[in-house]
Amino acid sequence: MVLVSRTIFLLDAAGEAAIVRSSIPTLVIFLGAVVAAYATEYPGWGDTGWVYESKSACCSDAIAIASQYSEQACNTSGGMPSPFEGGGQRGTCTWQWNQDSYGNTLYRCYGQAAIWCDN
């Protein structure tokens, strides 16, 4: 009688394992859809115009402007901006430089940043 009990248990365990294995991909797809539906990235762009400051400061300002536009887009959509992990600014910057008639350097920076938005 013990042998029959083990056989029934093995059949039940195999059936449950098949159900669990087929449920895992479904759960992964479902969770991925939930995350995609609730976290959206809003890009923003910033232009400093021509300024008398260092290239580093100019790029920081351009990325900050882009982050503000990204945050505003998130708020307009009804979402809540997610803070950057680890602090600091995240984004990219390109720049142009020129000199005025006195030889002083001017920079114009273009920043791009995107924040995550929880909808």
Order of alpha helices (4+ residues) and beta strands (2+ residues): alpha-beta-alpha-beta-beta-beta
